[in-house]
């Protein structure tokens, strides 16, 4: 997901992530413009997946 896309779609993706993982905190789901790498890093740490796997997951959630 490109930065511009990420910025515009994060609230939708975040809601879908929260549906699948209600245990995630607001801090886990926080996003600051221009800091997409922080989001990917948090999810990589939390789920033990690669950046590409997280990015694919976000893209799938965005297309639902």
C-alpha positions in Angstrom: 0.0 0.0 0.0 1.5 3.3 -1.0 1.8 6.2 1.5 -1.0 8.3 0.0 -3.3 5.3 -0.1 -2.3 4.3 3.4 -3.1 7.8 4.7 -6.5 7.9 3.0 -7.6 4.4 3.9 -6.2 3.8 7.4 -9.4 4.4 9.3 -11.2 1.7 7.3 -8.3 -0.8 7.5 -8.0 0.0 11.2 -11.6 -0.8 11.8 -11.3 -4.1 10.0 -8.2 -5.0 12.0 -10.0 -4.3 15.2 -12.8 -6.6 14.2 -10.3 -9.5 13.7 -8.1 -8.6 16.7 -10.1 -6.8 19.4 -7.2 -7.3 21.8 -5.1 -4.7 19.9 -4.7 -1.4 21.7 -5.2 2.1 20.3 -1.5 2.5 20.5 -1.0 -0.6 18.3 -3.4 0.9 15.8 -2.1 4.5 15.9 -0.9 6.1 12.7 0.9 9.4 12.1 1.2 10.7 8.6 4.6 9.9 7.1 5.3 7.2 9.7 4.0 4.1 7.9 7.1 2.2 8.7 6.3 2.5 12.4 2.9 0.9 11.8 4.5 -1.9 9.8 7.1 -2.4 12.5 4.5 -2.6 15.3 2.5 -5.2 13.4 5.7 -7.2 12.4 6.6 -7.4 16.1 3.1 -8.2 17.3 2.4 -11.0 14.8 5.9 -12.2 13.9 5.4 -11.7 10.2 7.4 -10.0 7.5 6.7 -6.5 6.2 5.5 -7.9 2.9 3.0 -10.2 4.8 1.7 -7.3 6.8 1.4 -5.2 3.7 -0.5 -7.9 1.9 -2.8 -8.3 4.8 -3.5 -4.6 4.9 -4.2 -4.7 1.2 -6.7 -7.6 1.6 -8.5 -5.8 4.4 -8.7 -2.7 2.2 -10.3 -4.6 -0.6 -13.0 -6.3 1.5 
